[in-house]
Amino acid sequence: MNIAGKAGTFPLGERTVNRMGYGAMQLAGPQVFGPPKDPAAAVAVLREAVACGVNHIDTADFYGPHVTNRLIREALHPYADDLTLVTKVGAVRGADGSWNPAQSPADLVRAVHDNLRNLGLDVLDVVNLRVWGNMHSPSEGSIKEAFTALAELQHQGLIRHLGVSNVTASQVKQAQGIARIVCVQNHFNLTHRVDASLIADLGREGIAYVPFFPLGGFTPLQSKTLADVAARLGASPLCVALAWLLQRAPNILLIPGTSSLAHLRENLSAGERVIAPSMLAELDALAGEG
């Protein structure tokens, strides 16, 4: 049942992955802190995602912390040969659930080893440096020390491929001057399109762009136009918002997250939706609404 494969594929490192992936963040407890209320249900969602053709899962050891990686290991280890696990480093959680920067070389070494241990791996497929800005947008500043530390871990054989997250275009270029990157993970969706030109530039270089908050973040996208288009298509507004991203650029990989089997299938069905040019024009006109 390869639902995820209907959206097409794009290279991610040396592998080619289905463009419909899965983000594990929502498998942790409330506010991405602590364990889920129903761990067995979380394991079932992960197994169903893979059964539906998902072969790109996004995670981070600071989700929980440690919760989502351990659930992924419980649900899917030993991993299928074509499954690509992408993780992020650069943050830690406080005892109060706060999100705190952890960007020093020592922090990053510790984080990579935590990910290896909790995922049950000898080498991580892809590691994104999650650069500290605010939750929704990056800020300028050098990432040389932090990204160089990850490049050294790559040279040691602990990481196959590198990426960056929550970054500006100039930070992407700085990272590329240190090591090859295979993906950029930034905030982008139907109403937040700051990275439109960056996506196109990355596409010309064969680099994947992975939008976080593809459905608006913790407050879902709300738009009368989106709702009207969705009604005409016979789909949910959130499914249409995902389908719009898939049609936006061929190098966009989606990682919508959910802890619900029903929502998982709904999200994956976005790969089957084709939005007609006239409806795309209506949605394109929403830029700057949110």
N, C-alpha and C positions, 0 to 999 in steps of 0.2 A: 504494500500500500504506500506508494511513493508520492504522497501528496506534496511534500516539500519540493520534489524535483520538478514540478510543473512550472515553477517560476524561472527555470533555467539555472545556469551555473556561472561561476566566475573563479579565477585562480585565487588561492590564498596560500602563499608560500609555494611549496612544490606540489600541493594538492589542488584539486578543483572541487569546490564545495557547492552544494545547492544554495541558491540565494536566499531561500527561506530557512533561517536558523532559529535558534532558541536562546533566550537570555535567562539565566538562572536566578537573578536577583530576588524575584518575588517568592522563591521557595523558602527563604529565611522567614523569621518571625516578623511581627509588626515593626515598621520603620527599618526593615532589613537588619533586625537585631534579635539575637536569640534563635531558638529552634522553631520550626513550624508547629502549628497546633496538631497537625496530622502528618507525621513523617512518612507513613506508608503511602498516603496520597501523593506526597511530593515525589517519592520514588516511582509511583505509577505514572505520573506526568512525564518524567524523564524517559522512562521506558517507552511510553507511547510516542513521544517526540521522535525517538530513534526509529521506532517501528514505522512511523509515517514518512521516513526518509530524511529527517534532519541529520546532517553530518557536520554541523558547525554549532558548537555550544559555547556561549560566553559566560564567564564566571569571574570570581575574585575571592581570594581567601579572606578579604575583609568584609565579605557578605556574611554576617552572622555574629562575630567572625567565625571562620572555619566551617560554618554550617553547610553552605551550598557545595563546597568541594567534597566534603565527607558524604553528602547525599549522592553526588554524582558518582563517587567511587562505589558506594553501596549499590547503586542502581545499575551501573554500566560496566564496572570492572570485571573481567578483562575487557578492554575497549576494542571495538571493531577497528579493523585496519584503516578504514576510510573516515573515521571520526576525528575531527579536529577540535581540540579544546583550546580555547583562547582565554587567557587570564590577564588580570591587571594588577599592577603593583604601584605603590606610591602613597598609600593611605593606611591608617590603622584606626581601630575603633577604641574609644575610651570606655571605661566601665559604665559610664552613664549613657552609652550609645552614641556619643558624639563622633563626628568624622574629623580626623586629624591628619595633617600631612606627615609623611614618612618618606622623605626624598633623599636622605643621605645615602652614600654607598653602602654603609653598614645596614641601614634599614632595608635597602633593596636586596642585598644578599640574603638577609633573614627572610624576607618575603618570598623570594624565589624558592628557598629551601622549605618554607612552610607549604607553599603550593605543591611542590614535588611530593612532600610527605603526605599531605591530606588527599591529593588526587591519586596517590599510589603510582607515581611515574618516576622514571630515571631521567627523562628529558621532557621539557615543556614544549608543546607545539608552537605556540605564539605567546609572547608576553608583551602587553602594552604598558608603556610608562604612562600612568594617569597623572598628568601634570596638575599641580594645585592652582586653582583659580577660585571660582565659586562653583556652585553645583550645576549651573546652567551654561556658563560661558568661560572661555579662557582669558588669561591676561598675559601680556608680553613679559618676557624675562628669559634668561639663559637656562637651557636644559642640558648644557654640555656635561656637567659633572654627573648628573643622574643617568643620562642616556649612555655616557661612556662606561659607567659601572655595569649597565645591562649588557653592553657590547662585550665587555670582558667576560661576563658570565656565559655569553653566547660562545666566545672563543674557547671557554673551558668545556663546552659540550653540554651545558645544562639547559640551553634554550636553542630551538631550531631557528625561529624567526622572531623579529622584533616589530613592534608597532608603537604608535603614540595615541594618546587620548586627551581630549580637552585642551587642544593646542591651536595656536594661530598658524597661518601659512608660513610665517618666518621661522617658527619653531619646527615645522615640518622640514623646511630646508636645512635647518641646523642639524636635526637628527640625521638627515640623509648624508650630510657631510661626515658623519661618524660611522654609520653602518646602514646597510640596506633596510628599508622598512617595507612591510607587505600590506599594512592597513593603517587607516586613521579612523579613530572612533570619536566622533564629536556630536554635539547637539544639532539635530536637523529634523524638521518635519514639515507638514503642510503649511504651517503659519510661521515657522522660524527657519529662515533660509539664508542666514549669513554666509554659509559655506558654499553657495551655489557655484562660484567660479573655482573654488578649491576642488570640488568634486570633479569638475570637468578636467582640471589640470591633472589630478590623480588618475583619472580614467585613461588619459593619453599615455601615462606611464605604466599602465597595467596594475595600479595599486587599488586595493579595495577600500571603499568608504563604508563605515558601519555606523549608522545614526543611532545615538542613544536618545531616549525620550521620543521614539518615533510616533508615539500616540499622545504626546503632550506632556509626559512625565506623570507626576503624582496627581495632577489635575488633568483629566483627559480632555482632548480637543473638543471644543464646543463651537459649532458653526451651523447656522441655518442653511447655508449653501451646501455644506457637506452633508447635512441630514437630507436635504432635498435630492441631491445626486444619489445618495445611498438608497433612498426610497425608490427611485426610478430603476436602479440596478437590482433591487431586491436583496440588498446586502446591508450589513450593519455599517454605521458611519466609521467605526474603527477599522473594519475590514477594507473599506474604500480608501481610508488614509494610508494603509499599508500598500494597497495596490498602486496608489499614486506614486509612492516612493519607488516601487519596482519599475514603473514606467518612466520615472524621472531620468535615470541613468543606469547603464548596464553594469557599472562597477559598484552599485549599492547592494550591500548584503544586509538583510534584516535579522534582528535578534529580539523580536517581541517576547516578553516574558509573561507568564501566568502560572498560577498554582491550580488551575482548573482544567480538567480534561476537555470540557465543552469549549472553553475559551481557546485552548490550544488548537483544536480543530478549526475553530472559526478563524483564528489568526492565519493558520496554514492555508486556508481556502483563499486567502488574498492572492496567492500565486495563480489561481484559476480565473481571476477577474480581469477582464479587458475593458478599460474605460475608453469610450469613444472620444475622438478629438474634440467634439463640442463640449462634452462634459469635462474633459481635461482643461479646456480653456476656462470654464467656470471655476474649477478648483485652483488653477494657476493664479487667478485673480485674487485669491485670498491672501497672497503674500503680504505680511505686515499686519494681518488682522489680529494675531495672537502675540 
